[in-house]
Amino acid sequence: MRGVFRSPHLLAYLAGNLVSIIGTWGQRVVVFWMAWELTGSTSIIGLLAALDLLPSVLAAPIAGAMADRRPAFRLTRNVQGLSALPPLIMVAVVLFGEVNLAILMLLTLTTGILNGLDHPLRLLLVGSIAPRALVSGAIAANSVVFNIGRMIGPAIGGWAVSAETPAIVFGYNALSFLLFAAVLSRLKPPMERRGSDGEDKALDGSFGWGEVFRAFEFPVIHIFSLFAAIAALIRPIFELLPSFAEDLSRDGFEAEQIFSLLTSSQGLGAMFGALAASNLLARMQYRAFAMAAGVTSMLAALSFLGITQFHIALTSLTIVSGAVLANGIATQIALQTQLPEKVRGRALSLYTMTFRGMPALGALLIGALGELAPLRLVCTIAAILMLGLSAWIFRAAWGRSQVVSRA
């Protein structure tokens, strides 16, 4: 990954991305905690997570298809400008004391749509800016940056909640989008990658989704299936953290402080997961790495759900986050390196749909079931189901690899 930091364009992109991510995650913590204080309902938190993540199912494929035929840099800049509007409006709402659940839901829905457009474009730009030899390292570096922001942002958001100054976070988030747009306006992809960005693409009329799904052959299909299962059954734990924070309110910590610490631990764990991926993927196949990371995430999730001692729970959640992120990096590398370039934008939009949509569906369902049964029990059942699905995916992948090796 060292070579990544010798690319000035990639460094500028990573810096702008970090500033933006800090604002995004700071705002997310503030909004979710406001909703929890207003309602105290796990089903409402699950609904809010769905509004945040599910719009990607519709928005991401639109962004992916557009990126396969139009300049990705220009599209991404436009999305940054639009993304600054909702937090700017929230600054006024907070200052005038008009915050209510309906406004928070509308803000979350709007932000979810914009994030659904933004996420696949940012993933695509990483592969466009980096020279070919540095694509894997650039993906890992981008994940490190993302999760540094995911660690710092919640800490800032938790401070803003405790200090009762949420308008600062909304204002910072709006400015961060505008700054990132300014950074993107000064960047150009390397000449060797110009076509992958779409700056010089010619329309060939072949932009159907059938060719994308046909490109998902072995081993990509098995890696992506594992990634989707983790997104649906393990990652909803992250979306429902406010309710877990209440269970862990002890040892001198208030619930909002624990929520902020738990959210920040996700960023810390994911940063370590990205660093581990950047080192281990140079020594082992990404297929084996993806499967090992998946198993680790399940075992750590069971530890988090089964132990309510705060420090053990915090450590377990950190490991869950790192393992989930490592699995996601391996999946991204498979999509960026194993699929034809002409379908990569749409393939990464499928990644975004899964990355954001499946946790939303899982959080919505688990949050609703959490009103009928203990939330920890519901999540534990989901993790056990994940073990069964993983065993089936591993068996299918092993059988396919044996057929390929004999051929």
N, C-alpha and C positions, 0 to 999 in steps of 0.2 A: 504493500500500500504506500510505501515511501515515494515511489515515482509520481503518485497522484499530486503530491504537494509541490512538485516542480512545474506544474501546469498553471500559469497565472489565471487563465480563463476559468478553469475548474475551481481554483481557490476563491475567485471572486463570486462564483455561483454558490459555493458552499457557505461563504460568509453571509451573503444575502439570504440564503435559505435558512440559516441559523436564526437570524434576526426575526424572520417571519414566523418560524416555528415556535419560538419563545412566546410571541404574542398569541398565536393560535391556542397553545396549550394553557397559557395563563387565563385566557378568556373562557376556555372550556371548563376549567375548575370553578371559576366564579359563577358561571351560568348553572352548572349542575348543583353547586352548593346552595345557590339562591333557590332553586327549585325544591331541593330537599328541605330547606328551612320553611318554605311556604306550605309544603304538603306532608313531609315525613312519610311518603309512600314509595315502596319499591316498584310498584307498577308504573307510577309516574316517571320515576328515574329510567325504567326500562323503555317507556314510551319516548322520553326525551332522547335516549340513546338511539332509538329507531329513527326519530326525526333527524338526528345528526348524521346517521350512517346510511340509512336505506335510500335516500335520494341518489346516492352514487350508482345504484343499480340502473337508474335511468340516465343519469348525467354522464357517467364514465364512458359508456359505449359511444355516445355522441362525440365526446372529446377525442376518443381513440380513433374513430373514423375520420374526424376532421384532421387529426394530426398525421394520418396516413396519406393525406392528399394536399395539405396546406402547411405553410411554415409554422413549426411548433413554437419558435421563439415569439413570433407575433401573437399567436393565440394565448400563450402563457402570460405575456405582458397585459393583454386585455383583461384576462381573468383577474389578475392582481388588482387592477383599477376597480373592477366591480366589487371585489371582495372587501375593499376598504369602506364601502358604504354602510353595511349593517353595523359594524362596531361604532362608526361615527354617529349613527342614529341612536345607538344605545347610550352613548355619552350623554346625549340630551335627555333620554328617558330616565337615566339614573339621577341626573342633576335635578330634574323636576319631580323626583320621587314617585314616578308612575309605574314602577316595576310590578308586574303581576305574571301569573303563570301563562296566560295567553300570549303576552309579549315575548316571554322566554321561549315558548314553543315556536312562535313565528320566526324569531331570530335563529333558533337552532335549525329549523327547516331551511331557511334561506342560506345559512352558512353551509349546511349539508349539501345543497345543490351546487354551490360554488366550489366546495371542496371536492365534490365528485368530478367536476370539470378539471380542477387544478391538479389533482393527485397523479393521474396517468401522464399528464403533460410534464410534470416535474421529473417523474421517473424516466421518461423518454429523453429529456434534455440531458440527464446525466450521461447516458450512452452516446448522445450526440456531441457533447462538449469534449469528452475524454477521447484521446487517441485509442485505436483498437486494442493495443497491447495493455491498456490501463483500464479497460471497461470493468473487469471484476473488482479491481482495487477501488475504482471510483464508486461502484455500487456500495461496497463496504464502507468507504469513507462517508458517503452520503447518509448511510444508516447511522454511523457514529454521530454525525452532525445532527441528524433528526432527533436522536435520543438524548443528546446533550440538551437540545432545546426542550425536549419532553421532560427533562429533569429540572431545568431552570424555570421553565414556564409555570409549572404547578406550584413551585416554591413561591414565585412572585404572586401567583393567584391566591395562594393560601394566606400570604401576608396581606394582600388587599382585602380579603374577606375579614381577617381578624381586625384590621385597621379601619374597616368600613369605608374603604375608598375604591370601590370597584371601577369607578369611572376612569381611573388612571390606567387600568389594564385595557379597557375598551379603546381608549385613546391611543395607547402604545400599539395595539394590534392594528388599528387603522393606518398609522404611520409606517408600520413595518411592511405592510403590503405595498405601499407607495414606494418605499425605499427599494424593495426587491424588484419592482417594475423598472425602476431607474437603473439598477444593476443589469437587468436583462437587456435593456436598451443598448448597452455598451458591449454586449457579448456577441460573438459570432462563432459558429461551429468550425472546427478545423476543416481544411479543404478536403482531406481524405474522408471526412464524415459528412460532408455537406449534403449529400443525397439523403442520408438517414434522417436528417432534421426535417427534410421536406422543403428546404429553401429552393431547391432546383428540381423538385419532383415534377414528373409529367403524369397527367392523368391517363391511365390505361383502361379505365372503365371496370376494373376488377377490384371492387371493394366490398364484395359480399362477405357475410360472416361464415359461410360454409368453408371457405378456404382456411379460415383461422382455426376452426375446430378440426379440420383434417390435418393441420400442422401439429396438433397435440398428440403426437405418437409417443411410443416408449422411448426414453424413460420420463418424458415431460408429464404425461398424463398421470402417472402414479405420484410423482412429486407434487403436482398441483392438487390432486385429490386429498393427499395428506394435509396440505396447506389449508384447503377448504374445510376439512373436518376440524382442524384446530381452531380455525376462525369461528366456527359455529358453536363449538362445545367447550372450549377452554377460554377464549378471549372475552366472552361475556362477563367473566369475573371482573375484568377491568372496568367494564361499563357500570357495574353495580357496586362499586367500591364505597359510595356513601353509606349504604346499609351495613357493610362489613365494618366500616369505621365506628359505627355505633356499638357494635359488639366488642370492639377492642378499646373502648374509651376507659382507660385505666392507666396506672403507673404515672399519674400526674399530668397526662395529656388530655386536652379537650378533643371532642370528636372532630372538629374542623382541622385541628392540628394533625391528628392521625390521618385524616383523609388526604391532606396535603403531603404528608410523609409517604403514605402508600403510593400516591400518584407519582411523586418524585422518584420513589424506588423503582417504578417501572422504567423511567428514563435511565437510571443508573444501571439497572440490570440489562436493559437493551443495549446500552453503550458497551458493556462488557461482552454481550453476545455478539455485537458487530465486530469488536476487536478479535474475539475468538474465531469468528468466521473468517476474517481477513488472514489469520495465521493458519488455521487448520485446513481451509480450502486449498491451500497451496500444497498440502501433504496428503489429502484424501479426496476421494471422489465426492462430488456434490450430492450424489444420490444417497450415499451412506451417511454423509453429514446431515442431510435433511431428515433422514429417519432417526438418527441418534438424537437430534435436537427435539424432534417430536416426542419421543419417549421421555426425555428429560422434562419437557414441559408438563406432561401428564402426571409424572410422579411428584413434581414440585407442587402442582396444583392440588393434589390429594393431601400433601403436607399442609399447605395453606388452609385448606378447608377443614382439616381434622384437628388443628392445633390453634387454640385461641390466645396463647401467650404472645404478647405483642411483638417482641424481638424475633421470635422464631417465625411468626407469620410474616413479618417484614422481610426476613431473609428468604423465605420460601417464595414470596411474591416477586422478589428481585430475580430469583432463578427462573421462575415461570416467564417473566418478561424477557430475560436474555435468551432463553431457549426458543420462545415463540419468534423473536426477532431473527435469530440465527436460521431458523427454518424458513422464514420469509426471504432472507438474503439468498439462500440456496435456490429458492423458487424463482426469484428475480433473475439470478444468473442463468438458470435453465432457460427462461423465456428470452433473455437478451442474447444468448449465445447459441441456442439450439433451434430457434425458429427463423424462418426466412425474414429478411429485413422488411419486405413489403407488408407483412402482417403484424409487425412488432407493436405499432401503436394500438391496434385493436386488442392484441394479446395482453398488453399492459393495462388496458382498460378493463379486461376481464379480471386481472389481478386486483385492480382497485375495487371492482364490484364485489369481489369475494372478500377482500381485506376490510372493506367498510360495511358491506351489506350483510354478510353472514353473522358477524358479531351483533349487528342490530337486531336481526331476527331472533338470534339466540337470547339476547338480553330482554327482548320484548316477551318471549315465551317464558323464560326463566323468572323474570320479574313478576309476571302474572301468576305463575305457579307459587312464587314466594309469598303471595298473599294467602295461599291455602295450606302451605307446609313450610317448615323452616328452610330459609334460603340456602343455608349450608348443605342441607340434605339434598335439595334439588340440584345444586351445583355438583355435589359429589356423585350423584347418579349420572349426570352429564359426563363427568370425567371418566367414570367407569365405562359408559357407552363409548367414549372416545378410545379407550383401550381395545375394545372389541373391534371397532372400525379400523384401527391401526393394524391390528393383527391380520385382518382381511386384506388391507392394502399391501402390507409387507409380503403376504403369501402370493398375491397376484404379481407383484413386482419381481419376486424371486423366481416364480414360474416363468415369467416372460424373459428374464435374464438368462435362464437356463436354455430356453428355446433359441435365443439369439446367439449364445455362445456355441451351441451345437451347430448352428447354421454357418 
